[in-house]
Amino acid sequence: MQTEFYELLDKLKKSMAIVMVSHDISAISIYMDKIACLNRKLYYHDSKELTSQDLEATYQCPVEFIAHGVPHRVLKSH
């Protein structure tokens, strides 16, 4: 069901703006074009590719990426 939902959003974004709130950045980055992170202020990224440095600056704590979904990518050892 989740895949069908994201595929629907992918079709809709061709004709309208979509704002989605999620804690699952790796899953939504497959379908979204741009990402903004919120932690007391908004951090806008003009891309869907985030680095660990981007997230560490936003959330003020160490971040380790473990990605799932398609394509599967692990960016650091875990």
Summary of the structure (lengths in Angstrom):
residues: 78
radius of gyration: 13.3
end to end distance: 28.8
largest distance: 39.5
contacts: 150
relative contact order: 0.14
helix: 29%
strand: 10%
